[in-house]
Amino acid sequence: MNHTHASLVRHEFYKAVWFYLRVVWPIFSVLLVLIVLFGLIIGYLEGWALTDGIYFAFVTGLTIGYGELVPKLAMSRVLAILLGFNGVLMTAIFAAISIRAIEIAVHVRERGKE
């Protein structure tokens, strides 16, 4: 594969990611807002700084889980579980978009071989 063709394939990949991200943006944005909202609520309940609550929400939602912030209250823990499900759904949507974009880019690559 020459440099020009590789550049075309990358361009098609990014174009497809952008297209499908715009399609699912209403869902994706609701999931992002929920992560921030849950983070603010958990931060308030636990007495953390607001930025710590949001940080905790994204670390939990993206299933990273560093462990330096741990909710102690039952309600915070329930919200943290919901954050985990929310984050898995958000990650799955982004993975599906990426896989579809790869399929499109590979199709462009195979068309280029003809």
Residue pairs with C-beta under 8 A, 6 or more apart in sequence:
1 9
1 109
5 109
5 112
8 108
8 112
9 105
9 106
9 108
9 109
9 112
10 105
12 101
12 104
12 105
12 108
13 101
13 102
13 104
13 105
14 101
16 100
16 101
16 104
16 105
17 97
17 98
17 101
20 97
20 100
20 101
21 28
21 97
24 93
24 97
27 93
28 90
28 93
28 94
31 86
31 89
31 90
31 93
32 90
34 86
35 57
35 58
35 61
35 83
35 86
35 87
35 90
36 54
36 57
38 57
38 79
38 80
38 82
38 83
38 86
39 53
39 54
39 55
39 56
39 57
39 58
39 83
40 50
40 53
40 54
40 57
41 53
41 79
42 48
42 53
42 56
42 57
42 71
42 76
42 79
42 80
42 83
43 49
43 50
43 51
43 52
43 53
43 54
43 56
44 50
44 53
45 71
45 73
45 75
45 76
45 79
46 53
46 69
46 71
46 72
46 73
46 76
48 56
48 69
52 69
55 69
56 69
56 71
56 80
57 83
59 65
59 66
59 69
60 80
60 83
60 84
60 87
61 83
61 84
61 86
61 87
61 90
62 87
62 91
63 84
63 87
63 88
63 91
71 77
71 79
71 80
